[in-house]
Every structure is written in structure tokens, then in C-alpha cells.
Amino acid sequence: MDKSYAPQVLEDLLTIDLHFDRLKWESFKEGVHIHRIYGDDKQGQSAALLRYAPGANVPTHVHTGYEHILVLSGSQTDGDNIYERGTLIISSPGSQHRIASDNGCIVLAIWQAPVDFTISI
């Protein structure tokens, strides 16, 4: 098999909080780190793990395509609801929110298209 078509494998995602240090993380937003799986946040589809430190947040943003978030550990809130481990959140194009995590969390994020952080509410 051509290596360019080999699957990328992430093991033990349901216990990622016990071994997150095995992955390469980079700064995303203050208090939030990202491990990119594919794509980037500038064009097209992408997927990543996001790790929120306790009290960290991602500012208000608009979705230009669908976003799928699976909470793997901890919990996060969009201001209206708290999403615990095991929850899948699907945000549709045009939706907007601010995300925060009081106690920290790790999520799998899959974006159909980049999010827009340039709005101000």
C-alpha cells in the first residue's frame, strides 16, 4: 500500500486524558492546545484534538460549515449547555458560540470548513 493512503491511527481516545502527553500539541488559543490530525484552520476540511486547560475558552466564532465535537474527557460549555464526556455536538453552518471549560477537557473536533473568529458580538 502506498504510504500516502495509509490510515492515520489514534489509539485509546476514550482514555486520552491519561496519555495526552504522547501527542504533539501546539498553542491554539490562550489555554487551549491543538493536535492537528489533518487539514489546517485556514481552508477546507480539518480535524484535530483540542485540549483546554481549566478555565480556558475559545472566543465567539461563526461556523462556515458543519462542526462535529466529541467530548473525550472533562466537559465544556457554550454558555447555554454543559457537554460532558461522551457527548457529540454538531453545529450547523451559520451557528455561532463561545466555548469554555471550567475544569478542562479534551475534544475531537472535525470541521467541514474553517471557523470565522473575526466577528464581534
PyMOL commands that place a pseudoatom at each C-alpha (Angstrom):
pseudoatom trace, name=CA, resn=MET, resi=1, chain=A, elem=C, hetatm=0, pos=[0.000, 0.000, 0.000]
pseudoatom trace, name=CA, resn=ASP, resi=2, chain=A, elem=C, hetatm=0, pos=[1.207, 3.478, -0.868]
pseudoatom trace, name=CA, resn=LYS, resi=3, chain=A, elem=C, hetatm=0, pos=[2.087, 5.245, 2.419]
pseudoatom trace, name=CA, resn=SER, resi=4, chain=A, elem=C, hetatm=0, pos=[0.134, 8.331, 1.329]
pseudoatom trace, name=CA, resn=TYR, resi=5, chain=A, elem=C, hetatm=0, pos=[-3.033, 6.221, 1.600]
pseudoatom trace, name=CA, resn=ALA, resi=6, chain=A, elem=C, hetatm=0, pos=[-2.179, 4.534, 4.902]
pseudoatom trace, name=CA, resn=PRO, resi=7, chain=A, elem=C, hetatm=0, pos=[-4.685, 5.306, 7.643]
pseudoatom trace, name=CA, resn=GLN, resi=8, chain=A, elem=C, hetatm=0, pos=[-3.727, 7.606, 10.469]
pseudoatom trace, name=CA, resn=VAL, resi=9, chain=A, elem=C, hetatm=0, pos=[-4.455, 5.782, 13.724]
pseudoatom trace, name=CA, resn=LEU, resi=10, chain=A, elem=C, hetatm=0, pos=[-5.153, 7.435, 17.079]
pseudoatom trace, name=CA, resn=GLU, resi=11, chain=A, elem=C, hetatm=0, pos=[-5.482, 4.829, 19.798]
pseudoatom trace, name=CA, resn=ASP, resi=12, chain=A, elem=C, hetatm=0, pos=[-7.164, 4.973, 23.182]
pseudoatom trace, name=CA, resn=LEU, resi=13, chain=A, elem=C, hetatm=0, pos=[-9.081, 8.199, 22.533]
pseudoatom trace, name=CA, resn=LEU, resi=14, chain=A, elem=C, hetatm=0, pos=[-11.562, 7.354, 25.295]
pseudoatom trace, name=CA, resn=THR, resi=15, chain=A, elem=C, hetatm=0, pos=[-8.701, 7.492, 27.800]
pseudoatom trace, name=CA, resn=ILE, resi=16, chain=A, elem=C, hetatm=0, pos=[-6.821, 10.351, 26.119]
pseudoatom trace, name=CA, resn=ASP, resi=17, chain=A, elem=C, hetatm=0, pos=[-6.682, 12.270, 29.409]
pseudoatom trace, name=CA, resn=LEU, resi=18, chain=A, elem=C, hetatm=0, pos=[-4.340, 9.568, 30.773]
pseudoatom trace, name=CA, resn=HIS, resi=19, chain=A, elem=C, hetatm=0, pos=[-1.791, 9.801, 27.949]
pseudoatom trace, name=CA, resn=PHE, resi=20, chain=A, elem=C, hetatm=0, pos=[-2.265, 13.123, 26.130]
pseudoatom trace, name=CA, resn=ASP, resi=21, chain=A, elem=C, hetatm=0, pos=[1.470, 13.786, 26.511]
pseudoatom trace, name=CA, resn=ARG, resi=22, chain=A, elem=C, hetatm=0, pos=[2.193, 11.154, 23.801]
pseudoatom trace, name=CA, resn=LEU, resi=23, chain=A, elem=C, hetatm=0, pos=[0.929, 13.581, 21.150]
pseudoatom trace, name=CA, resn=LYS, resi=24, chain=A, elem=C, hetatm=0, pos=[2.483, 16.704, 19.681]
pseudoatom trace, name=CA, resn=TRP, resi=25, chain=A, elem=C, hetatm=0, pos=[0.487, 19.733, 20.865]
pseudoatom trace, name=CA, resn=GLU, resi=26, chain=A, elem=C, hetatm=0, pos=[0.847, 23.351, 19.774]
pseudoatom trace, name=CA, resn=SER, resi=27, chain=A, elem=C, hetatm=0, pos=[-0.716, 26.538, 21.072]
pseudoatom trace, name=CA, resn=PHE, resi=28, chain=A, elem=C, hetatm=0, pos=[-4.120, 27.338, 19.522]
pseudoatom trace, name=CA, resn=LYS, resi=29, chain=A, elem=C, hetatm=0, pos=[-5.696, 29.993, 21.739]
pseudoatom trace, name=CA, resn=GLU, resi=30, chain=A, elem=C, hetatm=0, pos=[-4.702, 31.088, 25.235]
pseudoatom trace, name=CA, resn=GLY, resi=31, chain=A, elem=C, hetatm=0, pos=[-5.045, 27.995, 27.457]
pseudoatom trace, name=CA, resn=VAL, resi=32, chain=A, elem=C, hetatm=0, pos=[-6.044, 25.779, 24.512]
pseudoatom trace, name=CA, resn=HIS, resi=33, chain=A, elem=C, hetatm=0, pos=[-3.658, 23.445, 22.682]
pseudoatom trace, name=CA, resn=ILE, resi=34, chain=A, elem=C, hetatm=0, pos=[-4.236, 21.633, 19.405]
pseudoatom trace, name=CA, resn=HIS, resi=35, chain=A, elem=C, hetatm=0, pos=[-3.039, 18.349, 17.935]
pseudoatom trace, name=CA, resn=ARG, resi=36, chain=A, elem=C, hetatm=0, pos=[-3.793, 18.536, 14.205]
pseudoatom trace, name=CA, resn=ILE, resi=37, chain=A, elem=C, hetatm=0, pos=[-4.972, 15.298, 12.614]
pseudoatom trace, name=CA, resn=TYR, resi=38, chain=A, elem=C, hetatm=0, pos=[-5.421, 16.652, 9.077]
pseudoatom trace, name=CA, resn=GLY, resi=39, chain=A, elem=C, hetatm=0, pos=[-6.011, 19.994, 7.405]
pseudoatom trace, name=CA, resn=ASP, resi=40, chain=A, elem=C, hetatm=0, pos=[-5.484, 23.404, 8.875]
pseudoatom trace, name=CA, resn=ASP, resi=41, chain=A, elem=C, hetatm=0, pos=[-7.807, 26.094, 10.142]
pseudoatom trace, name=CA, resn=LYS, resi=42, chain=A, elem=C, hetatm=0, pos=[-7.427, 28.264, 7.036]
pseudoatom trace, name=CA, resn=GLN, resi=43, chain=A, elem=C, hetatm=0, pos=[-9.155, 26.293, 4.260]
pseudoatom trace, name=CA, resn=GLY, resi=44, chain=A, elem=C, hetatm=0, pos=[-11.105, 23.133, 3.623]
pseudoatom trace, name=CA, resn=GLN, resi=45, chain=A, elem=C, hetatm=0, pos=[-11.907, 20.293, 5.974]
pseudoatom trace, name=CA, resn=SER, resi=46, chain=A, elem=C, hetatm=0, pos=[-9.855, 19.570, 9.048]
pseudoatom trace, name=CA, resn=ALA, resi=47, chain=A, elem=C, hetatm=0, pos=[-9.796, 17.537, 12.219]
pseudoatom trace, name=CA, resn=ALA, resi=48, chain=A, elem=C, hetatm=0, pos=[-7.920, 17.964, 15.472]
pseudoatom trace, name=CA, resn=LEU, resi=49, chain=A, elem=C, hetatm=0, pos=[-7.841, 17.239, 19.163]
pseudoatom trace, name=CA, resn=LEU, resi=50, chain=A, elem=C, hetatm=0, pos=[-8.250, 20.330, 21.340]
pseudoatom trace, name=CA, resn=ARG, resi=51, chain=A, elem=C, hetatm=0, pos=[-7.037, 20.326, 24.949]
pseudoatom trace, name=CA, resn=TYR, resi=52, chain=A, elem=C, hetatm=0, pos=[-8.483, 23.042, 27.200]
pseudoatom trace, name=CA, resn=ALA, resi=53, chain=A, elem=C, hetatm=0, pos=[-6.751, 23.946, 30.451]
pseudoatom trace, name=CA, resn=PRO, resi=54, chain=A, elem=C, hetatm=0, pos=[-9.127, 24.586, 33.371]
pseudoatom trace, name=CA, resn=GLY, resi=55, chain=A, elem=C, hetatm=0, pos=[-10.790, 27.964, 32.831]
pseudoatom trace, name=CA, resn=ALA, resi=56, chain=A, elem=C, hetatm=0, pos=[-9.720, 28.253, 29.176]
pseudoatom trace, name=CA, resn=ASN, resi=57, chain=A, elem=C, hetatm=0, pos=[-12.040, 29.366, 26.408]
pseudoatom trace, name=CA, resn=VAL, resi=58, chain=A, elem=C, hetatm=0, pos=[-12.266, 29.840, 22.666]
pseudoatom trace, name=CA, resn=PRO, resi=59, chain=A, elem=C, hetatm=0, pos=[-13.760, 33.216, 21.702]
pseudoatom trace, name=CA, resn=THR, resi=60, chain=A, elem=C, hetatm=0, pos=[-17.037, 33.626, 19.872]
pseudoatom trace, name=CA, resn=HIS, resi=61, chain=A, elem=C, hetatm=0, pos=[-16.842, 32.341, 16.320]
pseudoatom trace, name=CA, resn=VAL, resi=62, chain=A, elem=C, hetatm=0, pos=[-19.136, 31.568, 13.392]
pseudoatom trace, name=CA, resn=HIS, resi=63, chain=A, elem=C, hetatm=0, pos=[-19.225, 28.203, 11.637]
pseudoatom trace, name=CA, resn=THR, resi=64, chain=A, elem=C, hetatm=0, pos=[-18.887, 28.409, 7.858]
pseudoatom trace, name=CA, resn=GLY, resi=65, chain=A, elem=C, hetatm=0, pos=[-19.581, 24.659, 7.594]
pseudoatom trace, name=CA, resn=TYR, resi=66, chain=A, elem=C, hetatm=0, pos=[-20.618, 21.857, 9.916]
pseudoatom trace, name=CA, resn=GLU, resi=67, chain=A, elem=C, hetatm=0, pos=[-18.583, 21.259, 13.065]
pseudoatom trace, name=CA, resn=HIS, resi=68, chain=A, elem=C, hetatm=0, pos=[-18.618, 17.975, 14.981]
pseudoatom trace, name=CA, resn=ILE, resi=69, chain=A, elem=C, hetatm=0, pos=[-17.254, 17.942, 18.536]
pseudoatom trace, name=CA, resn=LEU, resi=70, chain=A, elem=C, hetatm=0, pos=[-16.913, 14.762, 20.583]
pseudoatom trace, name=CA, resn=VAL, resi=71, chain=A, elem=C, hetatm=0, pos=[-16.044, 15.396, 24.231]
pseudoatom trace, name=CA, resn=LEU, resi=72, chain=A, elem=C, hetatm=0, pos=[-13.425, 12.785, 25.149]
pseudoatom trace, name=CA, resn=SER, resi=73, chain=A, elem=C, hetatm=0, pos=[-12.672, 13.920, 28.704]
pseudoatom trace, name=CA, resn=GLY, resi=74, chain=A, elem=C, hetatm=0, pos=[-13.895, 16.592, 31.091]
pseudoatom trace, name=CA, resn=SER, resi=75, chain=A, elem=C, hetatm=0, pos=[-16.650, 18.944, 29.971]
pseudoatom trace, name=CA, resn=GLN, resi=76, chain=A, elem=C, hetatm=0, pos=[-17.173, 22.150, 28.045]
pseudoatom trace, name=CA, resn=THR, resi=77, chain=A, elem=C, hetatm=0, pos=[-19.910, 24.741, 27.826]
pseudoatom trace, name=CA, resn=ASP, resi=78, chain=A, elem=C, hetatm=0, pos=[-21.222, 27.045, 25.129]
pseudoatom trace, name=CA, resn=GLY, resi=79, chain=A, elem=C, hetatm=0, pos=[-22.865, 29.306, 27.720]
pseudoatom trace, name=CA, resn=ASP, resi=80, chain=A, elem=C, hetatm=0, pos=[-26.258, 27.627, 27.336]
pseudoatom trace, name=CA, resn=ASN, resi=81, chain=A, elem=C, hetatm=0, pos=[-25.407, 23.973, 27.953]
pseudoatom trace, name=CA, resn=ILE, resi=82, chain=A, elem=C, hetatm=0, pos=[-22.692, 21.893, 29.593]
pseudoatom trace, name=CA, resn=TYR, resi=83, chain=A, elem=C, hetatm=0, pos=[-21.431, 18.986, 27.497]
pseudoatom trace, name=CA, resn=GLU, resi=84, chain=A, elem=C, hetatm=0, pos=[-19.896, 16.077, 29.414]
pseudoatom trace, name=CA, resn=ARG, resi=85, chain=A, elem=C, hetatm=0, pos=[-17.571, 13.271, 28.302]
pseudoatom trace, name=CA, resn=GLY, resi=86, chain=A, elem=C, hetatm=0, pos=[-19.201, 11.142, 25.605]
pseudoatom trace, name=CA, resn=THR, resi=87, chain=A, elem=C, hetatm=0, pos=[-21.338, 13.955, 24.186]
pseudoatom trace, name=CA, resn=LEU, resi=88, chain=A, elem=C, hetatm=0, pos=[-21.368, 14.682, 20.435]
pseudoatom trace, name=CA, resn=ILE, resi=89, chain=A, elem=C, hetatm=0, pos=[-22.226, 18.272, 19.491]
pseudoatom trace, name=CA, resn=ILE, resi=90, chain=A, elem=C, hetatm=0, pos=[-22.987, 19.120, 15.854]
pseudoatom trace, name=CA, resn=SER, resi=91, chain=A, elem=C, hetatm=0, pos=[-23.026, 22.821, 14.973]
pseudoatom trace, name=CA, resn=SER, resi=92, chain=A, elem=C, hetatm=0, pos=[-24.539, 23.788, 11.635]
pseudoatom trace, name=CA, resn=PRO, resi=93, chain=A, elem=C, hetatm=0, pos=[-23.250, 26.394, 9.161]
pseudoatom trace, name=CA, resn=GLY, resi=94, chain=A, elem=C, hetatm=0, pos=[-24.071, 29.917, 10.319]
pseudoatom trace, name=CA, resn=SER, resi=95, chain=A, elem=C, hetatm=0, pos=[-24.236, 28.984, 14.003]
pseudoatom trace, name=CA, resn=GLN, resi=96, chain=A, elem=C, hetatm=0, pos=[-22.036, 30.811, 16.482]
pseudoatom trace, name=CA, resn=HIS, resi=97, chain=A, elem=C, hetatm=0, pos=[-20.888, 30.306, 20.043]
pseudoatom trace, name=CA, resn=ARG, resi=98, chain=A, elem=C, hetatm=0, pos=[-18.123, 30.803, 22.578]
pseudoatom trace, name=CA, resn=ILE, resi=99, chain=A, elem=C, hetatm=0, pos=[-16.693, 27.661, 24.181]
pseudoatom trace, name=CA, resn=ALA, resi=100, chain=A, elem=C, hetatm=0, pos=[-15.245, 27.390, 27.689]
pseudoatom trace, name=CA, resn=SER, resi=101, chain=A, elem=C, hetatm=0, pos=[-14.172, 24.633, 30.041]
pseudoatom trace, name=CA, resn=ASP, resi=102, chain=A, elem=C, hetatm=0, pos=[-14.233, 25.285, 33.779]
pseudoatom trace, name=CA, resn=ASN, resi=103, chain=A, elem=C, hetatm=0, pos=[-12.372, 22.098, 34.709]
pseudoatom trace, name=CA, resn=GLY, resi=104, chain=A, elem=C, hetatm=0, pos=[-10.518, 21.391, 31.465]
pseudoatom trace, name=CA, resn=CYS, resi=105, chain=A, elem=C, hetatm=0, pos=[-11.338, 18.949, 28.683]
pseudoatom trace, name=CA, resn=ILE, resi=106, chain=A, elem=C, hetatm=0, pos=[-10.108, 17.228, 25.552]
pseudoatom trace, name=CA, resn=VAL, resi=107, chain=A, elem=C, hetatm=0, pos=[-12.332, 17.110, 22.479]
pseudoatom trace, name=CA, resn=LEU, resi=108, chain=A, elem=C, hetatm=0, pos=[-12.157, 15.687, 18.983]
pseudoatom trace, name=CA, resn=ALA, resi=109, chain=A, elem=C, hetatm=0, pos=[-13.128, 18.446, 16.537]
pseudoatom trace, name=CA, resn=ILE, resi=110, chain=A, elem=C, hetatm=0, pos=[-13.982, 17.835, 12.885]
pseudoatom trace, name=CA, resn=TRP, resi=111, chain=A, elem=C, hetatm=0, pos=[-14.669, 20.897, 10.717]
pseudoatom trace, name=CA, resn=GLN, resi=112, chain=A, elem=C, hetatm=0, pos=[-16.234, 20.878, 7.275]
pseudoatom trace, name=CA, resn=ALA, resi=113, chain=A, elem=C, hetatm=0, pos=[-14.854, 24.381, 6.716]
pseudoatom trace, name=CA, resn=PRO, resi=114, chain=A, elem=C, hetatm=0, pos=[-12.841, 26.897, 8.744]
pseudoatom trace, name=CA, resn=VAL, resi=115, chain=A, elem=C, hetatm=0, pos=[-14.474, 28.845, 11.548]
pseudoatom trace, name=CA, resn=ASP, resi=116, chain=A, elem=C, hetatm=0, pos=[-14.541, 32.643, 11.469]
pseudoatom trace, name=CA, resn=PHE, resi=117, chain=A, elem=C, hetatm=0, pos=[-13.106, 34.368, 14.556]
pseudoatom trace, name=CA, resn=THR, resi=118, chain=A, elem=C, hetatm=0, pos=[-13.360, 37.845, 13.012]
pseudoatom trace, name=CA, resn=ILE, resi=119, chain=A, elem=C, hetatm=0, pos=[-16.870, 38.622, 14.264]
pseudoatom trace, name=CA, resn=SER, resi=120, chain=A, elem=C, hetatm=0, pos=[-17.558, 40.705, 17.329]
pseudoatom trace, name=CA, resn=ILE, resi=121, chain=A, elem=C, hetatm=0, pos=[-20.649, 40.314, 19.441]
for i in range(1, 121): cmd.bond("trace and resi %d" % i, "trace and resi %d" % (i + 1))
show_as sticks, trace
zoom trace
